[in-house]
Each structure stands twice: as C-alpha cells, then as structure tokens.
Amino acid sequence: QLQLVESGGGLVQPGGSLRLSCAASGFTSDLYSIGWFRQAPGKEREWVSCISSNSAGTNYADSVKGRFTISRDGARSPVYLQMNSLKPEDTAIYYCAHSITYHPRMCLMRGYEYPDWGQGTQVTVSS
C-alpha cells in the first residue's frame, strides 16, 4: 500500500523560506504524478504544484509561481517543495498526494485525481 509522509513545515517570518519533503513508499507503477496541495482554515483545498514521474513535467499555481520550486533527486526519491519569499497567505496545512498516470510527463492538477494522500504538515508564516 502506498504511503506518503510530509515533513519540513514550521513557523517562518514573512519573506522567509521553508523546504517541504514528501517521502513515498509502496509504489505500484513507474508512471505517476506527485502533487502538493494546501488548505488554510476556513478555505477550500488548493492545488499548489505537481511533478511527473520523470520530473520533466512540472506545474505551479499562479499564486506560488516564481516563489515555489518542486523537485526530486531521482525516480521514487522524496519530492521537495522549496518555498521562498513566503507570505502570510501561504499559511496552511500542506499535503502531498500521489496518483498513477499513463505518461511519464503527466502532472495532475486536480485534487479528485489523486487517490493517495499524506497526513499534512503545517506551515505558518507570521511575524
């Protein structure tokens, strides 16, 4: 059974940086998408970024483009979300998610497309 574990959250001042990590185990396919989502109190879950199984496909929400970078060191290695220039509105619980795909460059951007989710890690941006 696939499992996802997020880490790296915490409290940071506006303008600061954090790097989140998503470690996955129990892969059943070499073709998959890993996505990052976030949910702030009282708000709906929001897609943040995704990366394809060959790492060639990446995408970002407009709200984080230019500030966040998704990456991994190799196939099936942890997926990182480097978050720079953090703003108070980035405060949320961040979740990583996994879905099997049918193309190595496919990167999914909708929550309902992901059946596997981690428990989340809290990110708080405040002075």
C-alpha positions, 0 to 999 in steps of 0.5 A, a space after each residue: 500500500 502506498 504511503 506518503 509522509 510530509 515533513 519540513 513545515 514550521 513557523 517562518 517570518 514573512 519573506 522567509 523560506 521553508 523546504 517541504 519533503 514528501 517521502 513515498 513508499 509502496 509504489 505500484 507503477 513507474 508512471 505517476 504524478 506527485 502533487 502538493 496541495 494546501 488548505 488554510 482554515 476556513 478555505 477550500 483545498 488548493 492545488 499548489 504544484 505537481 511533478 511527473 514521474 520523470 520530473 520533466 513535467 512540472 506545474 505551479 499555481 499562479 499564486 506560488 509561481 516564481 516563489 515555489 520550486 518542486 523537485 526530486 533527486 531521482 525516480 521514487 526519491 522524496 519530492 521537495 517543495 522549496 518555498 521562498 519569499 513566503 507570505 502570510 497567505 501561504 499559511 496552511 496545512 500542506 499535503 502531498 498526494 500521489 496518483 498513477 498516470 499513463 505518461 511519464 510527463 503527466 502532472 495532475 492538477 486536480 485534487 479528485 485525481 489523486 487517490 493517495 494522500 499524506 497526513 499534512 504538515 503545517 506551515 505558518 508564516 507570521 511575524 
